[in-house]
Amino acid sequence: MINTVVLTGRLTRDVDLRYTQSGAAVGSFTLAVDRRFTNQNGDREADFVNCVIWRKSAENLANFVHKGSLLGVEGRIQTRNYENKQGQRVYVTEVVVENFTLLEPRNGGQQGNNNMGHQASQQNPFGTPQSNNFGGQSDSNPANNNQNGNDNSADPFAGSGDQIDISDDDLPF
């Protein structure tokens, strides 16, 4: 069975970070995801997807994003239910986020500080670490760990200034 979700959207509010009785961090947020088509009035509608993220990844996400931030998430859909105070059964469907990527510069691009490809590792239920490489580069690469970020030795196209000719035969679509 396959249960994989990949979403790109904007946060509708700041991440609600809480802690369980055992001390595990859990963050919940809603992601506004635009639909691909427009309605009869020509307006683009959005879906509002409830998401939950656990442990250190939840703390990292809460520290780096705020309402309106553009975010990419990867995870799985989960449905749970509980009985509310009135004795009614309530069903909740949400995305359990396993990886996330910040898709905009932090602080609105001030000081050129770009967190694209931010690493956030999280333990899955089986105890094996998962790292976020969703659309970004790994921080374990020594070429990415320099102080000023100007080491272009890993990028074969950096600083050449030459145009690259690509024919239709080179494209995968």
Number of C-alpha atoms within 10 A of each C-alpha: 3 5 8 11 14 14 18 18 21 20 21 16 16 18 24 13 18 15 12 9 7 6 9 13 17 20 23 21 22 22 26 22 18 16 11 8 11 12 9 7 6 8 9 12 14 15 12 16 17 16 21 20 25 22 18 17 24 25 19 15 22 19 12 14 19 17 14 14 22 19 21 19 22 18 20 16 14 13 10 9 10 11 10 9 7 6 8 9 10 10 10 10 13 18 25 21 24 23 22 28 23 24 20 17 16 18 14 11 11 9 9 10 12 16 16 17 19 24 23 19 19 21 15 12 7 6 8 9 10 14 17 21 17 19 14 16 14 17 13 9 9 9 15 17 12 9 7 7 9 9 13 12 10 11 9 8 12 11 8 7 7 8 7 7 6 8 7 7 7 8 7 5 5
